[in-house]
Amino acid sequence: MSELTYEGTSKFVQAGDFRVHYNEAGSGDPLIFLHGSGPGATSWSNFVQNFGYFAEHYHVYLVDQPGYGESDTVLVGKDTTRSKVNSDAVADFMAALKIPKASLVGNSMGGATVLSFAVDNPEKLDKLVLMGSGGAGGLVFAPMPTEGLKLRDASFRQPSLESIRAFIEVMVHDSSFVTDALLQQRYDAMMINEDHIENFNKSNPVQRDIVSKLREIVVPTLLIHGREDRVVPFEASLRLQAAIPNSELHVFNKCGHWTQYERADRFNQLVLSFLQDG
Protein backbone atom coordinates (compact mmCIF):
# COMPACT_ATOMS: atom_id res chain seq x y z
CA MET A 1 0.00 0.00 0.00
CA SER A 2 1.29 3.48 -0.86
CA GLU A 3 2.07 5.85 1.98
CA LEU A 4 -1.11 7.11 3.60
CA THR A 5 -1.50 10.85 4.13
CA TYR A 6 -3.80 12.75 6.44
CA GLU A 7 -5.37 14.71 3.60
CA GLY A 8 -5.77 11.66 1.38
CA THR A 9 -7.63 9.65 4.02
CA SER A 10 -9.58 12.44 5.77
CA LYS A 11 -13.38 12.22 5.79
CA PHE A 12 -16.44 13.45 7.71
CA VAL A 13 -19.79 11.88 8.56
CA GLN A 14 -22.83 13.06 10.49
CA ALA A 15 -23.04 10.63 13.42
CA GLY A 16 -26.11 11.45 15.49
CA ASP A 17 -25.63 14.90 17.00
CA PHE A 18 -21.98 15.19 15.92
CA ARG A 19 -20.16 15.79 12.67
CA VAL A 20 -17.31 13.34 13.15
CA HIS A 21 -13.95 13.45 11.46
CA TYR A 22 -12.10 10.24 10.65
CA ASN A 23 -9.31 8.83 8.50
CA GLU A 24 -10.11 5.74 6.45
CA ALA A 25 -8.04 3.20 4.51
CA GLY A 26 -7.91 -0.49 3.65
CA SER A 27 -10.54 -3.13 3.05
CA GLY A 28 -11.95 -6.17 4.77
CA ASP A 29 -13.33 -6.45 8.29
CA PRO A 30 -13.81 -3.08 10.05
CA LEU A 31 -11.28 -2.01 12.69
CA ILE A 32 -11.97 1.21 14.61
CA PHE A 33 -9.24 3.10 16.51
CA LEU A 34 -10.06 5.58 19.30
CA HIS A 35 -7.53 8.03 20.75
CA GLY A 36 -6.78 9.24 24.27
CA SER A 37 -7.59 12.56 25.97
CA GLY A 38 -4.30 14.43 25.87
CA PRO A 39 -3.78 17.90 24.41
CA GLY A 40 -3.87 17.76 20.62
CA ALA A 41 -4.92 14.11 20.66
CA THR A 42 -6.55 12.71 17.55
CA SER A 43 -6.68 9.18 16.27
CA TRP A 44 -4.28 10.23 13.52
CA SER A 45 -1.72 11.53 16.03
CA ASN A 46 -2.18 8.46 18.26
CA PHE A 47 -2.10 5.81 15.55
CA VAL A 48 -0.38 7.20 12.44
CA GLN A 49 2.51 4.76 12.96
CA ASN A 50 0.05 1.82 13.03
CA PHE A 51 -2.40 2.98 10.36
CA GLY A 52 -0.73 1.66 7.22
CA TYR A 53 0.18 -1.68 8.82
CA PHE A 54 -3.38 -2.51 9.79
CA ALA A 55 -4.83 -1.08 6.56
CA GLU A 56 -2.99 -3.90 4.78
CA HIS A 57 -5.28 -6.33 6.60
CA TYR A 58 -8.46 -4.48 7.65
CA HIS A 59 -10.82 -1.65 6.75
CA VAL A 60 -9.41 0.86 9.23
CA TYR A 61 -11.12 3.91 10.69
CA LEU A 62 -9.20 6.40 12.86
CA VAL A 63 -12.02 8.28 14.60
CA ASP A 64 -11.76 11.69 16.29
CA GLN A 65 -14.08 11.56 19.29
CA PRO A 66 -16.35 14.56 20.04
CA GLY A 67 -14.34 17.48 21.36
CA TYR A 68 -11.12 16.51 19.58
CA GLY A 69 -9.47 17.22 16.26
CA GLU A 70 -11.84 18.20 13.48
CA SER A 71 -14.91 16.57 15.05
CA ASP A 72 -17.64 18.72 16.58
CA THR A 73 -17.04 20.04 20.07
CA VAL A 74 -19.00 18.87 23.10
CA LEU A 75 -19.75 20.16 26.59
CA VAL A 76 -20.32 17.12 28.79
CA GLY A 77 -23.13 17.98 31.19
CA LYS A 78 -23.78 16.86 34.75
CA ASP A 79 -26.36 14.31 33.59
CA THR A 80 -23.88 12.20 31.61
CA THR A 81 -20.18 11.30 31.31
CA ARG A 82 -17.56 11.67 28.62
CA SER A 83 -17.23 7.93 28.02
CA LYS A 84 -21.01 7.63 27.55
CA VAL A 85 -21.08 10.55 25.10
CA ASN A 86 -18.11 9.06 23.25
CA SER A 87 -19.47 5.52 23.10
CA ASP A 88 -22.87 6.73 21.87
CA ALA A 89 -21.02 8.69 19.17
CA VAL A 90 -19.20 5.50 18.12
CA ALA A 91 -22.53 3.68 17.85
CA ASP A 92 -23.91 6.53 15.73
CA PHE A 93 -20.73 6.52 13.62
CA MET A 94 -21.12 2.82 12.90
CA ALA A 95 -24.80 3.27 12.07
CA ALA A 96 -24.06 6.17 9.72
CA LEU A 97 -21.47 4.12 7.82
CA LYS A 98 -23.59 0.95 7.98
CA ILE A 99 -20.98 -0.99 9.95
CA PRO A 100 -22.93 -3.75 11.75
CA LYS A 101 -20.00 -5.12 13.76
CA ALA A 102 -16.36 -4.19 14.34
CA SER A 103 -13.26 -4.74 16.40
CA LEU A 104 -12.35 -1.69 18.49
CA VAL A 105 -8.93 -0.46 19.60
CA GLY A 106 -8.86 2.15 22.35
CA ASN A 107 -6.00 4.04 23.99
CA SER A 108 -6.53 5.61 27.46
CA MET A 109 -9.79 7.61 27.19
CA GLY A 110 -10.43 5.65 24.00
CA GLY A 111 -10.24 2.49 26.10
CA ALA A 112 -12.90 3.84 28.45
CA THR A 113 -14.99 4.61 25.37
CA VAL A 114 -14.56 1.04 24.14
CA LEU A 115 -15.58 -0.43 27.50
CA SER A 116 -18.64 1.80 27.67
CA PHE A 117 -19.54 0.81 24.11
CA ALA A 118 -19.04 -2.89 24.92
CA VAL A 119 -21.42 -2.71 27.88
CA ASP A 120 -24.13 -0.99 25.81
CA ASN A 121 -23.64 -2.68 22.42
CA PRO A 122 -22.34 -6.26 22.84
CA GLU A 123 -23.92 -7.38 19.58
CA LYS A 124 -21.80 -4.88 17.60
CA LEU A 125 -18.43 -6.21 18.80
CA ASP A 126 -15.94 -8.65 17.38
CA LYS A 127 -12.80 -8.17 19.49
CA LEU A 128 -11.41 -5.47 21.81
CA VAL A 129 -7.90 -4.11 22.25
CA LEU A 130 -7.27 -1.70 25.15
CA MET A 131 -4.00 0.12 25.85
CA GLY A 132 -3.47 1.94 29.15
CA SER A 133 -7.24 2.02 29.37
CA GLY A 134 -9.45 4.10 31.60
CA GLY A 135 -12.68 2.63 32.93
CA ALA A 136 -11.23 0.30 35.55
CA GLY A 137 -12.82 2.16 38.47
CA GLY A 138 -11.17 3.32 41.67
CA LEU A 139 -7.56 2.23 42.07
CA VAL A 140 -6.11 1.03 45.36
CA PHE A 141 -2.34 1.49 45.08
CA ALA A 142 -1.95 4.52 42.83
CA PRO A 143 -2.85 7.98 44.17
CA MET A 144 -5.22 9.82 41.87
CA PRO A 145 -4.99 11.95 39.87
CA THR A 146 -1.69 10.68 38.54
CA GLU A 147 1.24 12.88 37.57
CA GLY A 148 0.28 12.51 33.92
CA LEU A 149 -3.36 13.47 34.43
CA LYS A 150 -2.33 16.56 36.40
CA LEU A 151 -0.10 17.66 33.53
CA ARG A 152 -2.82 16.89 30.98
CA ASP A 153 -5.27 19.12 32.83
CA ALA A 154 -2.65 21.85 33.22
CA SER A 155 -2.07 21.86 29.47
CA PHE A 156 -5.80 22.38 28.86
CA ARG A 157 -5.91 25.23 31.38
CA GLN A 158 -2.85 26.96 29.88
CA PRO A 159 -2.18 25.64 26.35
CA SER A 160 1.38 26.18 25.17
CA LEU A 161 4.22 24.25 23.60
CA GLU A 162 5.83 24.11 27.06
CA SER A 163 2.78 22.63 28.81
CA ILE A 164 2.32 20.08 26.03
CA ARG A 165 6.00 19.13 26.24
CA ALA A 166 5.69 18.53 29.99
CA PHE A 167 2.72 16.24 29.40
CA ILE A 168 4.19 14.33 26.43
CA GLU A 169 7.48 13.70 28.23
CA VAL A 170 5.55 12.02 31.07
CA MET A 171 3.54 9.99 28.55
CA VAL A 172 6.58 8.03 27.41
CA HIS A 173 9.41 6.15 29.08
CA ASP A 174 12.08 7.49 26.73
CA SER A 175 11.40 11.09 25.73
CA SER A 176 14.21 11.27 23.16
CA PHE A 177 11.76 10.90 20.28
CA VAL A 178 9.72 13.96 21.44
CA THR A 179 10.78 16.38 18.72
CA ASP A 180 9.88 20.02 18.23
CA ALA A 181 7.92 18.98 15.14
CA LEU A 182 5.83 16.51 17.16
CA LEU A 183 5.10 19.13 19.81
CA GLN A 184 4.12 21.69 17.17
CA GLN A 185 1.81 19.17 15.51
CA ARG A 186 0.11 18.43 18.83
CA TYR A 187 -0.22 22.14 19.63
CA ASP A 188 -1.68 22.92 16.21
CA ALA A 189 -4.16 20.03 16.57
CA MET A 190 -5.16 21.31 20.01
CA MET A 191 -5.75 24.86 18.77
CA ILE A 192 -7.70 23.89 15.64
CA ASN A 193 -10.90 24.48 17.62
CA GLU A 194 -10.50 26.52 20.79
CA ASP A 195 -14.05 25.59 21.83
CA HIS A 196 -12.65 22.10 22.47
CA ILE A 197 -10.36 23.55 25.13
CA GLU A 198 -13.06 25.64 26.81
CA ASN A 199 -15.52 22.76 26.84
CA PHE A 200 -12.94 20.30 28.19
CA ASN A 201 -12.33 22.60 31.13
CA LYS A 202 -16.07 23.07 31.78
CA SER A 203 -17.17 19.46 31.25
CA ASN A 204 -18.30 17.05 33.93
CA PRO A 205 -15.11 15.27 35.11
CA VAL A 206 -16.93 12.34 36.73
CA GLN A 207 -16.25 8.99 35.07
CA ARG A 208 -18.96 6.51 34.14
CA ASP A 209 -18.99 3.63 36.63
CA ILE A 210 -19.29 0.36 34.71
CA VAL A 211 -17.10 -1.78 36.97
CA SER A 212 -19.99 -4.05 37.99
CA LYS A 213 -20.78 -4.68 34.30
CA LEU A 214 -17.28 -5.55 33.10
CA ARG A 215 -17.89 -9.25 33.67
CA GLU A 216 -20.63 -9.03 31.01
CA ILE A 217 -18.02 -8.31 28.32
CA VAL A 218 -17.47 -11.76 26.85
CA VAL A 219 -15.75 -11.01 23.52
CA PRO A 220 -12.01 -11.72 23.25
CA THR A 221 -10.15 -8.78 24.81
CA LEU A 222 -6.46 -7.92 24.66
CA LEU A 223 -5.15 -5.59 27.36
CA ILE A 224 -1.79 -3.88 26.77
CA HIS A 225 0.06 -1.73 29.28
CA GLY A 226 3.45 -0.11 29.67
CA ARG A 227 4.94 -0.97 33.04
CA GLU A 228 6.24 2.57 33.49
CA ASP A 229 2.93 4.26 32.61
CA ARG A 230 2.63 7.49 34.65
CA VAL A 231 -0.79 8.48 33.23
CA VAL A 232 -2.92 5.38 33.82
CA PRO A 233 -1.24 3.07 36.36
CA PHE A 234 -0.52 -0.55 35.46
CA GLU A 235 -2.93 -1.51 38.25
CA ALA A 236 -5.83 -0.46 35.99
CA SER A 237 -5.15 -3.23 33.48
CA LEU A 238 -4.73 -5.77 36.28
CA ARG A 239 -8.21 -4.86 37.49
CA LEU A 240 -9.64 -5.09 33.98
CA GLN A 241 -7.98 -8.44 33.35
CA ALA A 242 -9.47 -9.81 36.57
CA ALA A 243 -12.95 -8.55 35.69
CA ILE A 244 -13.27 -9.30 31.95
CA PRO A 245 -13.60 -13.08 31.64
CA ASN A 246 -12.19 -13.60 28.13
CA SER A 247 -9.21 -11.26 28.45
CA GLU A 248 -5.43 -11.52 28.31
CA LEU A 249 -2.79 -9.00 29.36
CA HIS A 250 0.52 -8.11 27.73
CA VAL A 251 2.96 -5.83 29.57
CA PHE A 252 5.77 -3.91 27.84
CA ASN A 253 8.81 -3.27 30.02
CA LYS A 254 10.54 0.14 29.83
CA CYS A 255 7.45 1.60 28.22
CA GLY A 256 5.06 4.36 29.23
CA HIS A 257 1.51 5.26 28.24
CA TRP A 258 1.96 5.18 24.45
CA THR A 259 2.57 1.48 23.84
CA GLN A 260 1.40 1.80 20.22
CA TYR A 261 4.01 4.52 19.67
CA GLU A 262 6.91 3.42 21.86
CA ARG A 263 6.70 -0.23 20.80
CA ALA A 264 5.06 0.26 17.39
CA ASP A 265 6.50 -2.80 15.61
CA ARG A 266 5.85 -5.23 18.47
CA PHE A 267 2.47 -3.64 19.12
CA ASN A 268 1.44 -4.10 15.49
CA GLN A 269 2.52 -7.73 15.42
CA LEU A 270 0.91 -8.52 18.78
CA VAL A 271 -2.43 -6.93 17.93
CA LEU A 272 -2.59 -8.42 14.43
CA SER A 273 -1.91 -11.90 15.82
CA PHE A 274 -4.65 -11.43 18.41
CA LEU A 275 -7.18 -10.15 15.87
CA GLN A 276 -6.48 -12.97 13.41
CA ASP A 277 -6.47 -15.74 16.02
CA GLY A 278 -9.58 -17.88 15.65
Contacts in CASP RR format, 6 or more apart in sequence:
PFRMAT RR
TARGET T0000
AUTHOR 0000-0000-0000
METHOD contacts of the structure
MODEL  1
MSELTYEGTSKFVQAGDFRVHYNEAGSGDPLIFLHGSGPGATSWSNFVQN
FGYFAEHYHVYLVDQPGYGESDTVLVGKDTTRSKVNSDAVADFMAALKIP
KASLVGNSMGGATVLSFAVDNPEKLDKLVLMGSGGAGGLVFAPMPTEGLK
LRDASFRQPSLESIRAFIEVMVHDSSFVTDALLQQRYDAMMINEDHIENF
NKSNPVQRDIVSKLREIVVPTLLIHGREDRVVPFEASLRLQAAIPNSELH
VFNKCGHWTQYERADRFNQLVLSFLQDG
1 25 0 8 1.000
1 26 0 8 1.000
1 52 0 8 1.000
1 55 0 8 1.000
1 56 0 8 1.000
4 23 0 8 1.000
4 25 0 8 1.000
4 51 0 8 1.000
4 52 0 8 1.000
4 55 0 8 1.000
6 23 0 8 1.000
6 44 0 8 1.000
9 23 0 8 1.000
9 24 0 8 1.000
9 25 0 8 1.000
9 51 0 8 1.000
9 62 0 8 1.000
10 21 0 8 1.000
10 22 0 8 1.000
10 23 0 8 1.000
10 70 0 8 1.000
11 21 0 8 1.000
11 22 0 8 1.000
11 23 0 8 1.000
11 24 0 8 1.000
12 19 0 8 1.000
12 20 0 8 1.000
12 21 0 8 1.000
12 22 0 8 1.000
12 70 0 8 1.000
13 19 0 8 1.000
13 20 0 8 1.000
13 22 0 8 1.000
13 93 0 8 1.000
13 96 0 8 1.000
13 97 0 8 1.000
14 20 0 8 1.000
14 96 0 8 1.000
15 89 0 8 1.000
15 92 0 8 1.000
15 93 0 8 1.000
15 95 0 8 1.000
15 96 0 8 1.000
16 89 0 8 1.000
16 92 0 8 1.000
16 96 0 8 1.000
17 72 0 8 1.000
17 92 0 8 1.000
18 66 0 8 1.000
18 71 0 8 1.000
18 72 0 8 1.000
18 74 0 8 1.000
18 89 0 8 1.000
18 92 0 8 1.000
19 71 0 8 1.000
19 72 0 8 1.000
20 63 0 8 1.000
20 64 0 8 1.000
20 66 0 8 1.000
20 71 0 8 1.000
20 72 0 8 1.000
20 89 0 8 1.000
20 93 0 8 1.000
21 63 0 8 1.000
21 64 0 8 1.000
21 69 0 8 1.000
21 70 0 8 1.000
21 71 0 8 1.000
22 43 0 8 1.000
22 61 0 8 1.000
22 62 0 8 1.000
22 63 0 8 1.000
22 64 0 8 1.000
22 93 0 8 1.000
23 43 0 8 1.000
23 44 0 8 1.000
23 51 0 8 1.000
23 61 0 8 1.000
23 62 0 8 1.000
24 59 0 8 1.000
24 60 0 8 1.000
24 61 0 8 1.000
24 62 0 8 1.000
25 51 0 8 1.000
25 52 0 8 1.000
25 55 0 8 1.000
25 60 0 8 1.000
26 55 0 8 1.000
26 56 0 8 1.000
26 58 0 8 1.000
26 59 0 8 1.000
26 60 0 8 1.000
27 58 0 8 1.000
27 59 0 8 1.000
28 57 0 8 1.000
28 58 0 8 1.000
28 59 0 8 1.000
29 58 0 8 1.000
29 59 0 8 1.000
29 102 0 8 1.000
29 103 0 8 1.000
29 126 0 8 1.000
30 58 0 8 1.000
30 59 0 8 1.000
30 61 0 8 1.000
30 99 0 8 1.000
30 101 0 8 1.000
30 102 0 8 1.000
30 103 0 8 1.000
31 54 0 8 1.000
31 58 0 8 1.000
31 59 0 8 1.000
31 60 0 8 1.000
31 61 0 8 1.000
31 102 0 8 1.000
31 103 0 8 1.000
31 104 0 8 1.000
31 105 0 8 1.000
31 275 0 8 1.000
32 60 0 8 1.000
32 61 0 8 1.000
32 63 0 8 1.000
32 90 0 8 1.000
32 93 0 8 1.000
32 94 0 8 1.000
32 99 0 8 1.000
32 102 0 8 1.000
32 103 0 8 1.000
32 104 0 8 1.000
32 105 0 8 1.000
33 43 0 8 1.000
33 46 0 8 1.000
33 47 0 8 1.000
33 50 0 8 1.000
33 51 0 8 1.000
33 60 0 8 1.000
33 61 0 8 1.000
33 62 0 8 1.000
33 63 0 8 1.000
33 105 0 8 1.000
33 106 0 8 1.000
33 107 0 8 1.000
34 43 0 8 1.000
34 63 0 8 1.000
34 65 0 8 1.000
34 86 0 8 1.000
34 90 0 8 1.000
34 104 0 8 1.000
34 105 0 8 1.000
34 106 0 8 1.000
34 107 0 8 1.000
34 109 0 8 1.000
34 110 0 8 1.000
34 111 0 8 1.000
34 113 0 8 1.000
34 114 0 8 1.000
35 41 0 8 1.000
35 42 0 8 1.000
35 43 0 8 1.000
35 45 0 8 1.000
35 46 0 8 1.000
35 47 0 8 1.000
35 62 0 8 1.000
35 63 0 8 1.000
35 64 0 8 1.000
35 65 0 8 1.000
35 68 0 8 1.000
35 106 0 8 1.000
35 107 0 8 1.000
35 108 0 8 1.000
35 109 0 8 1.000
35 110 0 8 1.000
36 46 0 8 1.000
36 106 0 8 1.000
36 107 0 8 1.000
36 108 0 8 1.000
36 109 0 8 1.000
36 110 0 8 1.000
36 111 0 8 1.000
37 68 0 8 1.000
37 82 0 8 1.000
37 108 0 8 1.000
37 109 0 8 1.000
37 110 0 8 1.000
37 152 0 8 1.000
38 108 0 8 1.000
38 109 0 8 1.000
38 152 0 8 1.000
38 155 0 8 1.000
38 167 0 8 1.000
39 152 0 8 1.000
39 155 0 8 1.000
39 156 0 8 1.000
39 159 0 8 1.000
39 163 0 8 1.000
39 164 0 8 1.000
39 167 0 8 1.000
39 186 0 8 1.000
39 187 0 8 1.000
39 190 0 8 1.000
40 68 0 8 1.000
40 69 0 8 1.000
40 164 0 8 1.000
40 186 0 8 1.000
40 187 0 8 1.000
40 189 0 8 1.000
40 190 0 8 1.000
41 68 0 8 1.000
41 69 0 8 1.000
41 109 0 8 1.000
41 186 0 8 1.000
41 189 0 8 1.000
42 62 0 8 1.000
42 64 0 8 1.000
42 68 0 8 1.000
42 69 0 8 1.000
42 70 0 8 1.000
42 189 0 8 1.000
43 62 0 8 1.000
43 63 0 8 1.000
43 64 0 8 1.000
44 51 0 8 1.000
44 62 0 8 1.000
44 64 0 8 1.000
45 185 0 8 1.000
45 186 0 8 1.000
45 189 0 8 1.000
46 62 0 8 1.000
46 107 0 8 1.000
46 258 0 8 1.000
46 260 0 8 1.000
46 261 0 8 1.000
47 62 0 8 1.000
47 105 0 8 1.000
47 107 0 8 1.000
47 260 0 8 1.000
49 260 0 8 1.000
49 261 0 8 1.000
49 264 0 8 1.000
50 260 0 8 1.000
50 264 0 8 1.000
50 267 0 8 1.000
50 268 0 8 1.000
51 60 0 8 1.000
51 62 0 8 1.000
52 60 0 8 1.000
53 268 0 8 1.000
53 272 0 8 1.000
54 60 0 8 1.000
54 268 0 8 1.000
54 271 0 8 1.000
54 272 0 8 1.000
57 272 0 8 1.000
57 275 0 8 1.000
57 276 0 8 1.000
58 103 0 8 1.000
58 275 0 8 1.000
61 93 0 8 1.000
61 97 0 8 1.000
63 90 0 8 1.000
63 93 0 8 1.000
64 70 0 8 1.000
64 71 0 8 1.000
65 71 0 8 1.000
65 86 0 8 1.000
65 89 0 8 1.000
65 90 0 8 1.000
65 109 0 8 1.000
65 110 0 8 1.000
65 113 0 8 1.000
66 72 0 8 1.000
66 73 0 8 1.000
66 74 0 8 1.000
66 85 0 8 1.000
66 86 0 8 1.000
66 89 0 8 1.000
67 73 0 8 1.000
67 74 0 8 1.000
67 193 0 8 1.000
67 196 0 8 1.000
67 199 0 8 1.000
67 200 0 8 1.000
68 196 0 8 1.000
69 189 0 8 1.000
69 192 0 8 1.000
69 193 0 8 1.000
69 196 0 8 1.000
70 192 0 8 1.000
70 193 0 8 1.000
73 193 0 8 1.000
73 195 0 8 1.000
73 196 0 8 1.000
73 199 0 8 1.000
74 85 0 8 1.000
74 199 0 8 1.000
74 203 0 8 1.000
75 199 0 8 1.000
75 202 0 8 1.000
75 203 0 8 1.000
76 82 0 8 1.000
76 85 0 8 1.000
76 199 0 8 1.000
76 203 0 8 1.000
76 204 0 8 1.000
77 203 0 8 1.000
77 204 0 8 1.000
78 204 0 8 1.000
80 204 0 8 1.000
81 204 0 8 1.000
81 206 0 8 1.000
81 207 0 8 1.000
81 208 0 8 1.000
82 109 0 8 1.000
82 112 0 8 1.000
82 203 0 8 1.000
82 204 0 8 1.000
82 207 0 8 1.000
82 208 0 8 1.000
83 109 0 8 1.000
83 112 0 8 1.000
83 113 0 8 1.000
83 115 0 8 1.000
83 116 0 8 1.000
83 135 0 8 1.000
83 207 0 8 1.000
83 208 0 8 1.000
84 116 0 8 1.000
84 208 0 8 1.000
86 109 0 8 1.000
86 110 0 8 1.000
86 112 0 8 1.000
86 113 0 8 1.000
86 116 0 8 1.000
87 113 0 8 1.000
87 114 0 8 1.000
87 116 0 8 1.000
87 117 0 8 1.000
87 120 0 8 1.000
87 121 0 8 1.000
88 120 0 8 1.000
90 104 0 8 1.000
90 113 0 8 1.000
90 117 0 8 1.000
91 117 0 8 1.000
91 120 0 8 1.000
91 121 0 8 1.000
91 124 0 8 1.000
93 99 0 8 1.000
94 100 0 8 1.000
94 102 0 8 1.000
94 124 0 8 1.000
100 124 0 8 1.000
101 123 0 8 1.000
101 124 0 8 1.000
101 125 0 8 1.000
101 126 0 8 1.000
102 124 0 8 1.000
102 125 0 8 1.000
102 126 0 8 1.000
103 125 0 8 1.000
103 126 0 8 1.000
103 127 0 8 1.000
103 128 0 8 1.000
103 129 0 8 1.000
103 275 0 8 1.000
104 114 0 8 1.000
104 117 0 8 1.000
104 118 0 8 1.000
104 125 0 8 1.000
104 127 0 8 1.000
104 128 0 8 1.000
104 129 0 8 1.000
105 114 0 8 1.000
105 128 0 8 1.000
105 129 0 8 1.000
105 130 0 8 1.000
105 131 0 8 1.000
105 271 0 8 1.000
106 113 0 8 1.000
106 114 0 8 1.000
106 129 0 8 1.000
106 130 0 8 1.000
106 131 0 8 1.000
106 133 0 8 1.000
107 131 0 8 1.000
107 132 0 8 1.000
107 133 0 8 1.000
107 258 0 8 1.000
107 260 0 8 1.000
108 131 0 8 1.000
108 132 0 8 1.000
108 133 0 8 1.000
108 134 0 8 1.000
108 231 0 8 1.000
108 232 0 8 1.000
108 257 0 8 1.000
109 134 0 8 1.000
110 133 0 8 1.000
110 134 0 8 1.000
111 130 0 8 1.000
111 131 0 8 1.000
111 132 0 8 1.000
111 133 0 8 1.000
111 134 0 8 1.000
111 135 0 8 1.000
112 133 0 8 1.000
112 134 0 8 1.000
112 135 0 8 1.000
112 207 0 8 1.000
112 208 0 8 1.000
114 128 0 8 1.000
114 130 0 8 1.000
114 133 0 8 1.000
115 130 0 8 1.000
115 133 0 8 1.000
115 134 0 8 1.000
115 135 0 8 1.000
115 210 0 8 1.000
115 214 0 8 1.000
115 217 0 8 1.000
115 240 0 8 1.000
116 135 0 8 1.000
116 208 0 8 1.000
116 210 0 8 1.000
117 124 0 8 1.000
117 125 0 8 1.000
118 125 0 8 1.000
118 128 0 8 1.000
118 217 0 8 1.000
118 219 0 8 1.000
119 210 0 8 1.000
119 213 0 8 1.000
119 214 0 8 1.000
119 216 0 8 1.000
119 217 0 8 1.000
122 216 0 8 1.000
122 217 0 8 1.000
122 218 0 8 1.000
122 219 0 8 1.000
125 219 0 8 1.000
126 219 0 8 1.000
127 219 0 8 1.000
127 220 0 8 1.000
127 221 0 8 1.000
127 222 0 8 1.000
127 274 0 8 1.000
127 275 0 8 1.000
128 217 0 8 1.000
128 219 0 8 1.000
128 220 0 8 1.000
128 221 0 8 1.000
128 222 0 8 1.000
129 221 0 8 1.000
129 222 0 8 1.000
129 224 0 8 1.000
129 271 0 8 1.000
129 274 0 8 1.000
129 275 0 8 1.000
130 221 0 8 1.000
130 222 0 8 1.000
130 223 0 8 1.000
130 224 0 8 1.000
130 237 0 8 1.000
130 240 0 8 1.000
131 223 0 8 1.000
131 224 0 8 1.000
131 225 0 8 1.000
131 259 0 8 1.000
131 260 0 8 1.000
131 267 0 8 1.000
132 223 0 8 1.000
132 224 0 8 1.000
132 225 0 8 1.000
132 226 0 8 1.000
132 229 0 8 1.000
132 231 0 8 1.000
132 232 0 8 1.000
132 236 0 8 1.000
132 237 0 8 1.000
132 257 0 8 1.000
132 259 0 8 1.000
133 223 0 8 1.000
133 232 0 8 1.000
133 236 0 8 1.000
133 237 0 8 1.000
133 240 0 8 1.000
134 207 0 8 1.000
134 232 0 8 1.000
134 236 0 8 1.000
135 207 0 8 1.000
135 208 0 8 1.000
135 210 0 8 1.000
135 211 0 8 1.000
135 236 0 8 1.000
135 240 0 8 1.000
136 211 0 8 1.000
136 235 0 8 1.000
136 236 0 8 1.000
136 237 0 8 1.000
136 239 0 8 1.000
136 240 0 8 1.000
136 243 0 8 1.000
137 207 0 8 1.000
137 209 0 8 1.000
137 211 0 8 1.000
137 236 0 8 1.000
137 239 0 8 1.000
138 144 0 8 1.000
138 211 0 8 1.000
139 233 0 8 1.000
139 235 0 8 1.000
139 236 0 8 1.000
139 239 0 8 1.000
140 235 0 8 1.000
141 233 0 8 1.000
141 235 0 8 1.000
142 233 0 8 1.000
142 235 0 8 1.000
145 153 0 8 1.000
146 230 0 8 1.000
146 231 0 8 1.000
146 232 0 8 1.000
146 233 0 8 1.000
147 170 0 8 1.000
147 230 0 8 1.000
147 231 0 8 1.000
148 167 0 8 1.000
148 170 0 8 1.000
148 171 0 8 1.000
148 230 0 8 1.000
148 231 0 8 1.000
148 257 0 8 1.000
149 231 0 8 1.000
151 163 0 8 1.000
151 166 0 8 1.000
151 167 0 8 1.000
151 170 0 8 1.000
152 167 0 8 1.000
152 231 0 8 1.000
154 163 0 8 1.000
154 166 0 8 1.000
154 167 0 8 1.000
155 163 0 8 1.000
155 164 0 8 1.000
155 166 0 8 1.000
155 167 0 8 1.000
155 190 0 8 1.000
156 197 0 8 1.000
156 200 0 8 1.000
156 201 0 8 1.000
157 201 0 8 1.000
159 187 0 8 1.000
159 190 0 8 1.000
159 191 0 8 1.000
159 197 0 8 1.000
160 187 0 8 1.000
161 183 0 8 1.000
161 184 0 8 1.000
161 187 0 8 1.000
164 183 0 8 1.000
164 186 0 8 1.000
164 187 0 8 1.000
164 190 0 8 1.000
165 178 0 8 1.000
165 183 0 8 1.000
168 175 0 8 1.000
168 178 0 8 1.000
168 182 0 8 1.000
168 183 0 8 1.000
168 186 0 8 1.000
169 175 0 8 1.000
169 178 0 8 1.000
170 230 0 8 1.000
170 231 0 8 1.000
170 257 0 8 1.000
171 230 0 8 1.000
171 231 0 8 1.000
171 256 0 8 1.000
171 257 0 8 1.000
171 258 0 8 1.000
172 178 0 8 1.000
172 256 0 8 1.000
172 257 0 8 1.000
172 258 0 8 1.000
172 261 0 8 1.000
172 262 0 8 1.000
173 226 0 8 1.000
173 228 0 8 1.000
173 254 0 8 1.000
173 255 0 8 1.000
173 256 0 8 1.000
173 262 0 8 1.000
174 254 0 8 1.000
174 262 0 8 1.000
190 196 0 8 1.000
190 197 0 8 1.000
191 197 0 8 1.000
211 243 0 8 1.000
214 240 0 8 1.000
214 243 0 8 1.000
214 244 0 8 1.000
215 243 0 8 1.000
215 244 0 8 1.000
215 245 0 8 1.000
217 244 0 8 1.000
217 245 0 8 1.000
217 246 0 8 1.000
218 245 0 8 1.000
218 246 0 8 1.000
219 246 0 8 1.000
220 246 0 8 1.000
220 247 0 8 1.000
220 274 0 8 1.000
220 277 0 8 1.000
221 244 0 8 1.000
221 246 0 8 1.000
221 247 0 8 1.000
221 248 0 8 1.000
222 247 0 8 1.000
222 248 0 8 1.000
222 250 0 8 1.000
222 270 0 8 1.000
222 271 0 8 1.000
222 274 0 8 1.000
223 237 0 8 1.000
223 240 0 8 1.000
223 241 0 8 1.000
223 244 0 8 1.000
223 247 0 8 1.000
223 248 0 8 1.000
223 249 0 8 1.000
223 250 0 8 1.000
224 237 0 8 1.000
224 249 0 8 1.000
224 250 0 8 1.000
224 251 0 8 1.000
224 252 0 8 1.000
224 259 0 8 1.000
224 267 0 8 1.000
224 270 0 8 1.000
224 271 0 8 1.000
225 232 0 8 1.000
225 234 0 8 1.000
225 236 0 8 1.000
225 237 0 8 1.000
225 249 0 8 1.000
225 250 0 8 1.000
225 251 0 8 1.000
225 252 0 8 1.000
225 259 0 8 1.000
226 234 0 8 1.000
226 251 0 8 1.000
226 252 0 8 1.000
226 253 0 8 1.000
226 255 0 8 1.000
226 256 0 8 1.000
226 257 0 8 1.000
226 259 0 8 1.000
227 234 0 8 1.000
227 251 0 8 1.000
227 252 0 8 1.000
227 253 0 8 1.000
227 254 0 8 1.000
227 255 0 8 1.000
227 256 0 8 1.000
228 254 0 8 1.000
228 255 0 8 1.000
228 256 0 8 1.000
229 255 0 8 1.000
229 256 0 8 1.000
229 257 0 8 1.000
230 256 0 8 1.000
230 257 0 8 1.000
231 256 0 8 1.000
231 257 0 8 1.000
232 257 0 8 1.000
234 251 0 8 1.000
237 249 0 8 1.000
237 251 0 8 1.000
238 249 0 8 1.000
240 247 0 8 1.000
241 247 0 8 1.000
241 248 0 8 1.000
241 249 0 8 1.000
248 274 0 8 1.000
250 270 0 8 1.000
252 259 0 8 1.000
252 262 0 8 1.000
252 263 0 8 1.000
252 266 0 8 1.000
255 262 0 8 1.000
255 263 0 8 1.000
256 262 0 8 1.000
259 267 0 8 1.000
260 267 0 8 1.000
END
